[in-house]
Amino acid sequence: MITQQELKEYFEYRDGNLYRIKIDNNMRSVKIGDCASSITPSSGRLRIKFRNKNYQLHRLIFLYHNGYLPKLIDHIDRDFLNNKIENLRECTYQENSRNRDITNSNKSGYKGVSLQKNRNYYISIIYVNGKSIYLGSFNTAKYAARVYDRAALKYFGDYAKLNNI
């Protein structure tokens, strides 16, 4: 496993990326000053190859600044290409899932809101610690989303992904 000391010996951090300041013997095609990351085609995330091993860029940047690697790292703005240290934070699996966008199957357009077609109203539900909490039924999706946002702030704090209505 790569250490913070090795990172700082081989790379310099600038604006959410790492640049080479020393070349590993196995990498003859790179130059000092080169941006060290490239996009992983399968995930769309940035990676770095170092000593014949691939690392996710956001994990190395976190290690570079904090000296350790947590199990999970959250991109606060949900942009996996924004690896500025101020956009990265340690998190649990639950905290990371709270900061996700709505799923493709969501038809209301708002997180935590679904349409009850047979009754022609919207309900708002939030999941906390694996349990659902019914927040109410509403005439409009926007109002149901506002109620969800208030609950998300209450239960999730900084990790809440809001509808921002």
Backbone bond lengths (Angstrom), bond angles and torsions (degrees), N, CA, C in turn:
res aa  C-N    CA-C-N  psi(-1)  N-CA   C-N-CA  omega(-1)  CA-C   N-CA-C  phi
1 M - - - 1.459 - - 1.522 109.79 -
2 I 1.295 116.27 140.57 1.457 122.14 179.61 1.537 110.09 -73.86
3 T 1.312 116.44 145.65 1.467 121.32 -179.76 1.529 110.35 -108.06
4 Q 1.322 115.79 165.28 1.466 120.81 176.08 1.530 109.94 -60.61
5 Q 1.315 117.25 -39.51 1.461 121.41 -179.53 1.536 110.79 -61.70
6 E 1.332 117.61 -44.52 1.471 121.08 177.82 1.526 110.77 -63.14
7 L 1.333 116.20 -43.30 1.467 119.83 178.81 1.518 110.81 -56.04
8 K 1.312 116.15 -48.12 1.465 119.88 -176.76 1.530 112.32 -71.24
9 E 1.320 116.52 -21.68 1.459 120.93 176.45 1.527 111.15 -75.83
10 Y 1.345 117.60 -35.49 1.462 122.25 -174.17 1.525 114.92 -103.21
11 F 1.341 117.02 -19.42 1.466 120.05 -173.25 1.522 111.98 -134.97
12 E 1.342 112.99 153.96 1.465 121.40 172.62 1.529 107.00 -119.47
13 Y 1.319 116.27 136.02 1.465 120.85 178.62 1.525 109.41 -89.98
14 R 1.341 115.82 131.29 1.466 121.59 173.11 1.522 108.46 -146.98
15 D 1.318 117.34 124.46 1.470 123.88 170.81 1.526 114.77 46.05
16 G 1.313 117.00 48.26 1.454 120.08 174.37 1.516 115.18 83.53
17 N 1.331 117.11 15.62 1.460 119.87 177.80 1.512 109.82 -143.06
18 L 1.313 115.89 166.22 1.459 122.09 176.35 1.526 108.26 -114.48
19 Y 1.329 115.02 137.20 1.464 122.57 -179.62 1.523 108.64 -120.79
20 R 1.313 115.24 142.95 1.467 120.41 -176.08 1.529 111.41 -74.21
21 I 1.334 114.64 129.35 1.465 120.02 173.62 1.531 110.88 -116.12
22 K 1.325 115.17 -8.64 1.464 122.55 176.11 1.521 106.34 -149.50
23 I 1.331 116.91 146.09 1.456 120.97 -176.21 1.522 109.94 -105.40
24 D 1.330 115.48 131.87 1.458 122.80 173.86 1.529 107.54 -70.26
25 N 1.306 118.22 141.97 1.476 122.21 -176.93 1.523 113.42 -56.29
26 N 1.323 118.16 -29.91 1.462 121.46 -176.96 1.521 113.28 -78.39
27 M 1.320 118.38 -6.43 1.469 120.77 -171.85 1.522 110.49 -117.44
28 R 1.303 116.65 81.91 1.449 121.27 -176.47 1.533 113.19 -79.90
29 S 1.333 117.74 -18.86 1.466 119.99 -175.07 1.530 113.09 -88.29
30 V 1.316 118.92 -3.76 1.466 120.92 -179.88 1.523 110.23 -104.27
31 K 1.333 114.63 160.36 1.462 120.35 -176.91 1.520 110.03 -126.56
32 I 1.291 115.26 156.03 1.465 120.74 174.08 1.529 107.55 -61.46
33 G 1.317 115.28 135.48 1.459 121.26 -177.99 1.513 113.90 96.56
34 D 1.346 117.47 -14.74 1.461 121.43 178.86 1.523 110.98 -66.60
35 C 1.317 114.85 145.18 1.459 120.70 169.20 1.526 106.18 -66.59
36 A 1.320 117.20 132.04 1.456 120.55 -171.62 1.526 113.96 -88.76
37 S 1.321 118.63 -10.23 1.461 119.86 -172.57 1.522 112.55 -100.35
38 S 1.324 113.78 158.26 1.463 122.01 172.99 1.522 107.56 -144.42
39 I 1.326 116.57 161.72 1.469 120.64 -177.65 1.523 110.29 -85.74
40 T 1.328 115.37 133.15 1.457 121.80 173.91 1.522 107.33 -79.04
41 P 1.328 119.37 116.85 1.468 121.10 -175.97 1.533 113.97 -57.78
42 S 1.313 117.91 -37.87 1.466 120.25 -175.00 1.524 113.31 -71.80
43 S 1.343 118.02 -36.14 1.465 120.44 -175.64 1.521 113.81 -108.59
44 G 1.331 117.25 -18.91 1.461 120.35 -176.64 1.518 113.01 77.35
45 R 1.316 117.30 8.65 1.470 121.71 178.86 1.526 109.77 -95.54
46 L 1.321 115.28 160.09 1.460 120.51 179.64 1.524 110.03 -87.28
47 R 1.324 114.64 142.52 1.459 120.55 179.31 1.524 110.01 -135.55
48 I 1.317 114.16 165.13 1.462 121.73 175.14 1.520 108.23 -131.33
49 K 1.308 116.05 136.31 1.463 120.18 173.64 1.525 107.18 -98.77
50 F 1.323 115.27 125.40 1.462 120.87 -179.80 1.523 107.97 -142.98
51 R 1.307 116.30 123.89 1.462 123.15 -178.35 1.532 111.51 52.17
52 N 1.335 113.56 49.35 1.471 122.99 176.31 1.527 114.07 61.87
53 K 1.309 117.41 22.77 1.458 121.17 176.47 1.528 108.43 -131.33
54 N 1.345 115.77 140.32 1.466 120.74 177.35 1.522 110.61 -91.42
55 Y 1.329 114.90 137.48 1.462 122.69 177.95 1.519 108.55 -127.84
56 Q 1.317 117.84 145.27 1.459 120.75 173.46 1.530 107.52 -74.43
57 L 1.336 115.47 132.76 1.458 121.19 -175.65 1.517 112.66 -57.52
58 H 1.339 117.62 -44.90 1.460 119.20 -176.52 1.527 111.67 -61.70
59 R 1.319 117.34 -31.88 1.471 120.14 178.61 1.531 110.86 -70.30
60 L 1.336 116.25 -40.15 1.474 118.92 178.81 1.526 111.58 -68.30
61 I 1.321 117.27 -37.23 1.469 120.13 178.28 1.525 110.21 -65.47
62 F 1.318 117.20 -40.71 1.462 120.06 176.63 1.531 110.35 -61.87
63 L 1.329 117.18 -46.47 1.465 122.03 177.83 1.523 110.80 -61.10
64 Y 1.315 117.17 -42.79 1.468 122.97 -179.76 1.533 110.49 -55.30
65 H 1.315 116.91 -42.45 1.465 121.50 -175.88 1.522 114.65 -89.43
66 N 1.335 117.24 -30.00 1.461 119.67 -171.68 1.523 114.89 -111.78
67 G 1.319 117.54 -14.40 1.458 120.20 175.99 1.514 115.58 83.29
68 Y 1.313 118.28 1.53 1.462 121.59 177.86 1.520 109.18 -150.09
69 L 1.337 114.96 163.58 1.465 121.16 177.89 1.525 109.97 -115.22
70 P 1.325 117.07 116.27 1.464 119.04 174.54 1.523 110.21 -76.89
71 K 1.340 116.59 170.23 1.464 120.18 177.97 1.517 110.71 -64.45
72 L 1.336 117.43 -43.24 1.463 121.32 -178.38 1.516 110.84 -131.95
73 I 1.336 114.72 146.84 1.463 122.19 176.30 1.520 107.67 -128.00
74 D 1.307 116.28 131.85 1.457 123.14 -178.12 1.522 109.94 -102.11
75 H 1.330 116.64 135.87 1.461 121.84 169.56 1.529 105.66 -88.22
76 I 1.310 118.06 111.78 1.462 122.27 -172.89 1.520 111.38 -56.09
77 D 1.340 117.28 -44.66 1.469 120.35 -178.30 1.531 112.85 -87.51
78 R 1.327 117.87 5.41 1.466 125.07 178.82 1.531 113.56 65.91
79 D 1.321 118.13 12.30 1.462 122.62 177.80 1.523 108.08 -97.90
80 F 1.342 116.85 106.43 1.456 121.31 -175.35 1.526 113.42 -67.98
81 L 1.322 117.39 -12.35 1.466 120.36 177.28 1.523 111.77 -91.90
82 N 1.328 117.79 -9.61 1.461 122.20 177.47 1.524 108.38 -93.67
83 N 1.317 115.89 93.54 1.455 121.52 -176.66 1.526 112.80 -106.06
84 K 1.323 116.76 27.30 1.463 119.77 173.19 1.516 108.25 -64.60
85 I 1.308 116.81 141.25 1.458 120.73 -174.53 1.522 111.82 -57.82
86 E 1.324 118.65 -33.60 1.467 120.54 179.73 1.536 112.26 -71.21
87 N 1.340 118.03 -10.62 1.462 122.06 177.45 1.531 112.01 -98.30
88 L 1.321 117.56 -0.59 1.460 121.94 -177.56 1.519 110.17 -112.12
89 R 1.334 115.71 138.16 1.466 119.98 176.45 1.527 109.15 -148.22
90 E 1.312 114.20 147.12 1.455 120.78 174.93 1.522 108.66 -67.51
91 C 1.312 116.28 144.54 1.461 119.08 -179.89 1.518 110.81 -153.78
92 T 1.317 113.84 165.99 1.456 120.66 171.44 1.529 107.79 -90.77
93 Y 1.324 116.85 171.44 1.459 120.49 176.43 1.526 110.28 -60.21
94 Q 1.325 117.45 -42.53 1.466 121.22 179.97 1.524 111.20 -63.46
95 E 1.333 117.25 -44.18 1.468 120.00 179.59 1.519 110.89 -62.99
96 N 1.325 117.00 -39.63 1.459 120.89 179.56 1.527 110.78 -64.95
97 S 1.327 117.41 -40.43 1.462 119.95 -179.44 1.527 111.70 -70.34
98 R 1.310 118.13 -25.96 1.464 121.14 178.29 1.525 111.68 -69.33
99 N 1.305 116.93 -23.64 1.459 122.22 -176.44 1.530 111.65 -95.29
100 R 1.309 118.29 16.23 1.471 121.66 -179.18 1.521 111.41 -87.19
101 D 1.325 114.50 154.52 1.459 121.39 174.01 1.525 110.02 -74.08
102 I 1.323 115.59 173.39 1.455 119.89 176.68 1.525 109.87 -66.47
103 T 1.311 116.12 154.64 1.462 120.53 -178.86 1.524 110.85 -81.21
104 N 1.307 116.35 164.55 1.471 121.73 178.35 1.518 112.26 -63.62
105 S 1.321 116.86 -26.40 1.464 119.96 -177.98 1.533 112.42 -81.41
106 N 1.328 118.66 -7.73 1.465 121.90 -179.33 1.527 109.37 -69.12
107 K 1.337 116.07 124.94 1.465 120.39 -177.49 1.531 112.75 -103.30
108 S 1.337 118.37 -12.80 1.466 120.50 -178.59 1.523 111.70 -81.87
109 G 1.341 116.13 -24.12 1.456 120.34 -176.05 1.523 113.62 88.18
110 Y 1.333 117.32 1.38 1.466 121.59 -177.85 1.522 110.22 -132.34
111 K 1.306 115.50 142.15 1.458 120.79 177.67 1.525 109.26 -69.66
112 G 1.346 115.65 133.98 1.456 120.82 177.47 1.511 115.08 81.80
113 V 1.340 117.27 7.94 1.472 121.45 -175.26 1.525 109.84 -125.87
114 S 1.333 115.16 135.25 1.466 119.16 174.05 1.526 110.25 -139.10
115 L 1.313 114.59 151.07 1.462 121.88 -179.23 1.522 109.61 -89.28
116 Q 1.324 115.65 131.75 1.465 121.95 172.92 1.529 106.74 -96.53
117 K 1.325 116.29 91.62 1.469 121.94 -171.60 1.523 112.91 -58.39
118 N 1.307 117.06 -43.75 1.464 119.24 -175.97 1.536 112.77 -67.51
119 R 1.340 116.73 -18.26 1.466 119.75 -179.82 1.526 112.44 -116.20
120 N 1.325 117.71 -5.62 1.453 123.86 176.38 1.536 113.89 59.14
121 Y 1.324 115.74 46.32 1.466 121.02 172.51 1.529 108.77 -146.80
122 Y 1.328 115.49 169.92 1.465 121.99 -177.39 1.526 109.10 -109.32
123 I 1.316 115.37 143.87 1.458 119.20 173.38 1.522 108.74 -116.48
124 S 1.318 114.83 153.45 1.456 121.47 178.22 1.525 107.92 -121.38
125 I 1.333 115.27 129.34 1.464 122.63 -179.48 1.518 108.25 -135.66
126 I 1.332 116.07 140.57 1.459 121.04 174.73 1.518 108.09 -124.62
127 Y 1.313 116.68 144.38 1.464 121.75 178.86 1.515 109.15 -106.11
128 V 1.335 115.51 122.81 1.460 122.14 -178.79 1.525 108.12 -127.94
129 N 1.323 116.22 121.82 1.468 121.74 179.69 1.524 112.19 52.00
130 G 1.325 116.48 42.27 1.451 122.19 176.40 1.517 115.67 79.44
131 K 1.317 117.46 4.04 1.469 120.53 179.92 1.521 109.30 -119.36
132 S 1.334 115.65 142.33 1.458 119.53 178.84 1.522 110.38 -87.95
133 I 1.321 114.93 140.45 1.466 122.02 176.15 1.522 106.89 -119.86
134 Y 1.319 115.34 117.81 1.463 122.11 179.11 1.528 108.24 -76.08
135 L 1.324 116.99 123.60 1.468 121.85 -176.63 1.520 112.62 -100.02
136 G 1.325 118.34 -13.12 1.454 120.96 176.33 1.511 113.14 133.44
137 S 1.345 113.98 174.34 1.467 121.17 175.65 1.520 108.40 -115.81
138 F 1.350 116.19 146.22 1.456 121.26 -169.52 1.527 110.56 -142.92
139 N 1.319 115.44 154.98 1.471 120.93 179.73 1.520 112.78 -72.87
140 T 1.335 117.09 -29.58 1.471 119.73 -177.99 1.527 110.85 -125.45
141 A 1.317 115.87 151.79 1.462 121.36 177.25 1.530 110.42 -66.47
142 K 1.326 117.20 -35.47 1.474 120.69 -179.65 1.524 111.68 -62.57
143 Y 1.323 116.24 -43.03 1.463 119.16 -179.60 1.532 110.01 -66.85
144 A 1.335 116.90 -41.67 1.462 120.79 177.12 1.528 110.49 -61.36
145 A 1.334 117.21 -37.15 1.468 121.71 178.92 1.521 111.27 -67.93
146 R 1.325 117.61 -37.80 1.475 120.76 176.93 1.522 110.58 -62.39
147 V 1.323 116.04 -42.15 1.470 120.43 178.94 1.531 109.63 -64.45
148 Y 1.325 116.99 -41.93 1.467 120.88 176.91 1.531 110.15 -59.97
149 D 1.322 117.45 -46.00 1.465 121.22 -178.89 1.527 111.67 -57.87
150 R 1.322 117.22 -43.64 1.469 120.15 178.75 1.528 110.82 -62.08
151 A 1.322 116.69 -43.23 1.462 120.38 178.98 1.531 111.07 -66.16
152 A 1.337 116.85 -40.21 1.466 120.59 179.47 1.523 110.84 -61.54
153 L 1.308 117.42 -41.84 1.468 120.48 176.98 1.525 111.07 -63.39
154 K 1.308 115.76 -41.38 1.469 120.89 -179.90 1.533 110.69 -62.68
155 Y 1.323 117.11 -48.70 1.460 121.01 -173.89 1.521 114.53 -86.33
156 F 1.332 117.49 -32.30 1.461 120.42 -171.67 1.519 115.06 -111.70
157 G 1.321 118.20 -14.38 1.459 121.48 178.57 1.517 112.67 57.45
158 D 1.327 116.01 -128.43 1.467 122.22 -176.69 1.532 113.40 -64.26
159 Y 1.325 117.46 -19.07 1.462 120.34 -178.30 1.525 112.89 -89.16
160 A 1.324 117.12 -0.81 1.460 120.99 -178.38 1.524 110.45 -69.22
161 K 1.328 116.17 130.63 1.463 122.36 170.83 1.523 105.80 -96.91
162 L 1.326 116.07 109.23 1.457 121.62 -174.01 1.518 112.21 -93.68
163 N 1.327 114.64 156.92 1.460 121.14 173.46 1.520 110.57 -79.01
164 N 1.331 117.71 -20.24 1.478 124.45 177.41 1.519 112.65 53.24
165 I 1.301 115.20 62.03 1.462 120.04 179.41 1.516 109.31 -102.05
